[in-house]
Amino acid sequence: MSDELQPDQATPATNGKLALEVRGVTKRFGALEVLRGIDLSLHQGEVLGLVGDNGAGKSTLVKILSGFHPQDGGDLLIEGQRVGLSSVGSARAHGIETVYQDLALIPQLPVYQNLFLGHELTRFGPLRILDKAQMRKLSRQYLDDIHVNVPSVDADSDQLSGGQRQAIAVARAVRVATKILLLDEPLAAMGARESRLIIDLVKDLASSGRVSIIVIDHNFAHLFELCDRLLVLQGGRITVERQVHETSLEELTELMVSSYRAQLEAVSEAGA
């Protein structure tokens, strides 16, 4: 990895302990080698941004960390312990939750039921009657605690704005994530006001130190506002690592443009 930080160098926002280590992770789909030996670390309380062109391997890496795809090689360590993330359930058992741009909310369900989706509270023992009153109460308290404003926890999710729905998706993931939150294009197709709602939510979560966060976003301005550190993925490898305070939008843009030009030249030479 070029421009690599020393392994024990934490960002100012972290406590120096590692929440996640990825060592030499590879992934193939048939003859296509998507990841070619990924090494990265995520410190506790850190927000790490992943940057790269389409096809660079960002979403594949997130899907491996979320248990959706198995890696073909390499190791994953959570808080120093080697783990096997064989399924989404396995990743969740290790404290990892993922939010994708498609939200995964059920539009016809009210906010409070979407917040507890898959983790519903019940009463009366084996009869498993939904404890709606308690879920409503806890949902309101929880959303207030993390500064997410919705008109009512009884409102159906399809009545909310896009930013509010994404905030509920993030809030649900954070409610059950104990260690790591993965955000794959959380602000895609959102307007400025809706994006601001999610940015403020993620910044609040990061400042609280509750979870460590990895963010993919094609909007570099979002990443500079959210992240402590940035990694550039190119052709399935991490080629650049920068502390956000040590780089700039201009430098990052030039890195990406240079990468694109190099890829075009490689294709041209291969076809010659």
C-alpha positions as CSV (number, residue, x, y, z in Angstrom):
1,M,0.0,0.0,0.0
2,S,1.5,3.3,-1.0
3,D,1.4,6.4,1.2
4,E,0.6,4.1,4.1
5,L,0.4,5.3,7.7
6,Q,2.3,3.4,10.4
7,P,0.1,0.6,11.7
8,D,-0.1,2.0,15.2
9,Q,-0.8,5.6,14.1
10,A,-4.4,6.5,15.0
11,T,-6.3,9.5,13.9
12,P,-6.9,12.2,16.5
13,A,-10.6,11.2,16.8
14,T,-9.8,7.6,17.8
15,N,-8.4,5.9,20.9
16,G,-5.8,3.9,19.0
17,K,-7.5,0.5,19.4
18,L,-8.4,-1.4,16.2
19,A,-12.0,-2.3,15.6
20,L,-11.3,-4.1,12.3
21,E,-8.3,-5.4,10.4
22,V,-8.4,-6.6,6.8
23,R,-5.3,-8.6,5.8
24,G,-4.6,-9.6,2.2
25,V,-8.3,-10.1,1.3
26,T,-8.9,-11.3,-2.3
27,K,-12.1,-12.0,-4.3
28,R,-12.8,-13.5,-7.7
29,F,-15.9,-13.8,-9.7
30,G,-15.0,-16.4,-12.3
31,A,-12.0,-15.1,-14.2
32,L,-12.5,-11.6,-12.9
33,E,-10.2,-10.7,-9.9
34,V,-12.1,-7.9,-8.1
35,L,-10.0,-7.6,-4.9
36,R,-6.3,-8.2,-5.2
37,G,-5.0,-8.3,-1.6
38,I,-6.7,-5.6,0.4
39,D,-5.1,-4.4,3.6
40,L,-6.8,-1.9,5.8
41,S,-7.4,-1.0,9.4
42,L,-10.3,0.7,11.1
43,H,-9.7,2.3,14.6
44,Q,-12.4,2.4,17.2
45,G,-14.4,5.5,16.9
46,E,-13.0,6.3,13.4
47,V,-14.9,7.2,10.2
48,L,-13.1,5.7,7.2
49,G,-14.0,6.7,3.7
50,L,-13.5,4.5,0.6
51,V,-13.0,6.2,-2.7
52,G,-12.8,4.7,-6.2
53,D,-14.3,4.4,-9.6
54,N,-17.1,2.0,-10.5
55,G,-15.7,-1.5,-10.5
56,A,-12.8,-0.6,-8.2
57,G,-14.0,-3.1,-5.6
58,K,-15.5,-0.9,-2.9
59,S,-19.0,-2.5,-2.7
60,T,-17.5,-6.0,-3.0
61,L,-15.3,-5.3,0.0
62,V,-18.4,-4.0,2.0
63,K,-20.3,-7.1,1.0
64,I,-17.5,-9.3,2.3
65,L,-17.4,-7.3,5.6
66,S,-21.2,-7.6,5.9
67,G,-21.1,-11.4,5.4
68,F,-22.9,-11.3,2.0
69,H,-19.9,-12.6,0.1
70,P,-17.1,-14.9,1.4
71,Q,-13.6,-13.8,0.6
72,D,-11.4,-16.1,-1.4
73,G,-8.2,-15.4,0.6
74,G,-6.9,-13.3,3.4
75,D,-8.1,-12.7,7.0
76,L,-10.6,-10.5,8.8
77,L,-10.0,-9.6,12.5
78,I,-12.5,-7.8,14.8
79,E,-10.9,-6.3,17.9
80,G,-7.8,-8.5,17.2
81,Q,-9.7,-11.8,16.9
82,R,-9.7,-13.6,13.5
83,V,-13.3,-14.2,12.4
84,G,-15.2,-15.9,9.6
85,L,-18.1,-14.0,8.3
86,S,-20.0,-16.8,6.6
87,S,-23.4,-14.9,6.4
88,V,-25.1,-11.7,7.1
89,G,-26.3,-13.2,10.4
90,S,-22.7,-14.0,11.3
91,A,-21.6,-10.5,10.6
92,R,-24.4,-9.1,12.8
93,A,-23.4,-11.5,15.5
94,H,-20.0,-9.9,15.4
95,G,-21.5,-6.4,15.8
96,I,-21.5,-5.4,12.1
97,E,-24.5,-3.7,10.4
98,T,-24.8,-2.4,6.9
99,V,-26.9,0.4,5.3
100,Y,-27.3,0.4,1.5
101,Q,-28.7,3.1,-0.6
102,D,-31.9,1.1,-1.3
103,L,-32.9,1.5,2.4
104,A,-34.5,-1.9,3.0
105,L,-37.4,-0.4,4.8
106,I,-41.0,-1.7,4.5
107,P,-43.0,1.3,3.2
108,Q,-46.3,0.2,4.7
109,L,-45.0,-0.3,8.2
110,P,-44.8,2.5,10.7
111,V,-41.5,4.0,11.8
112,Y,-41.4,2.1,15.1
113,Q,-41.9,-1.3,13.5
114,N,-39.2,-0.6,10.9
115,L,-36.9,0.4,13.7
116,F,-37.4,-3.0,15.4
117,L,-37.7,-5.0,12.1
118,G,-36.2,-8.4,12.8
119,H,-35.7,-7.6,16.5
120,E,-39.4,-7.1,17.6
121,L,-40.3,-6.9,21.2
122,T,-42.9,-9.3,22.4
123,R,-44.8,-10.0,25.6
124,F,-46.7,-12.9,27.2
125,G,-44.0,-15.4,26.7
126,P,-44.5,-18.1,24.1
127,L,-47.6,-16.4,22.6
128,R,-45.2,-13.7,21.2
129,I,-47.7,-10.9,21.1
130,L,-46.0,-7.8,19.7
131,D,-45.3,-5.2,22.4
132,K,-46.2,-2.2,20.3
133,A,-46.5,0.2,23.2
134,Q,-43.0,-0.5,24.3
135,M,-41.6,-0.3,20.8
136,R,-43.3,3.0,20.3
137,K,-41.9,4.4,23.5
138,L,-38.4,3.2,22.9
139,S,-38.4,4.3,19.3
140,R,-39.4,7.9,20.3
141,Q,-36.7,7.9,23.0
142,Y,-34.1,6.5,20.7
143,L,-34.8,8.9,17.8
144,D,-34.7,11.8,20.2
145,D,-31.4,10.7,21.6
146,I,-29.8,10.6,18.2
147,H,-31.5,13.8,17.0
148,V,-33.6,12.2,14.2
149,N,-36.8,14.2,13.8
150,V,-39.9,12.4,12.3
151,P,-43.5,13.6,12.7
152,S,-44.6,10.5,14.5
153,V,-43.3,7.0,15.1
154,D,-46.7,5.8,14.0
155,A,-46.3,7.3,10.6
156,D,-45.9,4.8,7.7
157,S,-42.4,5.0,6.3
158,D,-43.6,5.8,2.8
159,Q,-45.0,9.1,4.2
160,L,-41.5,10.3,5.1
161,S,-39.0,12.2,3.0
162,G,-36.1,10.3,1.4
163,G,-33.7,11.8,4.0
164,Q,-36.0,10.8,6.9
165,R,-36.3,7.2,5.5
166,Q,-32.5,6.9,5.2
167,A,-32.2,8.3,8.7
168,I,-34.5,5.5,10.0
169,A,-32.4,2.9,8.1
170,V,-29.2,4.3,9.6
171,A,-30.8,4.5,13.1
172,R,-32.0,0.9,12.9
173,A,-28.6,-0.3,12.0
174,V,-26.9,1.7,14.7
175,R,-29.4,0.5,17.3
176,V,-28.2,-3.1,16.8
177,A,-24.6,-2.5,15.6
178,T,-22.3,-2.9,18.6
179,K,-19.0,-2.4,16.8
180,I,-19.0,-1.4,13.1
181,L,-21.4,0.4,10.8
182,L,-21.0,0.1,7.0
183,L,-22.6,2.8,4.8
184,D,-22.7,2.0,1.1
185,E,-23.7,5.2,-0.8
186,P,-26.1,6.4,2.0
187,L,-26.6,9.7,0.3
188,A,-27.2,8.6,-3.3
189,A,-29.9,10.5,-5.1
190,M,-30.6,12.8,-2.2
191,G,-31.0,16.5,-2.2
192,A,-29.0,18.9,-0.2
193,R,-31.4,19.1,2.7
194,E,-31.9,15.3,3.0
195,S,-28.1,14.7,2.7
196,R,-27.6,17.2,5.5
197,L,-29.9,15.2,7.8
198,I,-27.8,12.0,7.3
199,I,-24.5,13.8,7.5
200,D,-25.4,15.3,10.8
201,L,-26.6,11.9,12.1
202,V,-23.4,10.2,11.1
203,K,-21.2,13.0,12.6
204,D,-23.2,12.7,15.9
205,L,-22.6,8.9,15.9
206,A,-18.9,9.3,15.2
207,S,-18.5,12.0,17.9
208,S,-20.2,9.7,20.5
209,G,-17.7,6.9,19.8
210,R,-20.5,4.3,19.8
211,V,-19.4,2.6,16.6
212,S,-16.6,2.7,14.0
213,I,-17.8,3.6,10.6
214,I,-16.8,2.9,6.9
215,V,-18.4,5.1,4.3
216,I,-18.6,4.8,0.5
217,D,-19.7,7.9,-1.3
218,H,-18.9,9.3,-4.7
219,N,-19.3,12.9,-3.5
220,F,-15.9,13.8,-2.2
221,A,-17.3,16.8,-0.3
222,H,-19.4,14.5,1.8
223,L,-16.4,12.3,2.6
224,F,-14.3,15.3,3.6
225,E,-17.0,16.4,6.0
226,L,-17.6,13.0,7.5
227,C,-14.3,11.1,7.6
228,D,-11.1,11.0,9.6
229,R,-9.2,9.1,6.9
230,L,-9.6,8.2,3.2
231,L,-8.5,5.2,1.2
232,V,-8.4,5.1,-2.6
233,L,-9.2,1.8,-4.3
234,Q,-8.0,1.3,-7.8
235,G,-8.2,-2.0,-9.7
236,G,-8.9,-4.0,-6.6
237,R,-6.1,-2.6,-4.6
238,I,-5.7,0.3,-2.1
239,T,-3.3,2.7,-3.7
240,V,-3.5,5.8,-1.6
241,E,-4.2,6.4,2.1
242,R,-4.6,9.9,3.5
243,Q,-5.7,11.6,6.7
244,V,-8.4,14.0,5.7
245,H,-6.6,17.0,7.3
246,E,-3.5,16.2,5.3
247,T,-5.2,16.3,1.8
248,S,-7.7,18.3,-0.2
249,L,-10.6,18.0,-2.6
250,E,-8.2,19.1,-5.3
251,E,-5.6,16.5,-4.6
252,L,-8.2,13.7,-4.3
253,T,-9.8,14.7,-7.6
254,E,-6.5,14.8,-9.3
255,L,-5.6,11.3,-8.0
256,M,-8.9,10.0,-9.4
257,V,-8.4,11.7,-12.8
258,S,-4.9,10.4,-13.0
259,S,-6.1,6.9,-12.3
260,Y,-8.8,7.2,-15.0
261,R,-6.2,8.4,-17.5
262,A,-3.9,5.5,-16.6
263,Q,-6.7,3.0,-17.1
264,L,-7.6,4.4,-20.5
265,E,-4.0,4.3,-21.6
266,A,-3.7,0.6,-20.4
267,V,-6.8,-0.3,-22.4
268,S,-5.5,1.5,-25.5
269,E,-2.1,-0.2,-25.2
270,A,-3.7,-3.6,-24.8
271,G,-5.8,-3.1,-27.9
272,A,-2.9,-1.8,-30.0
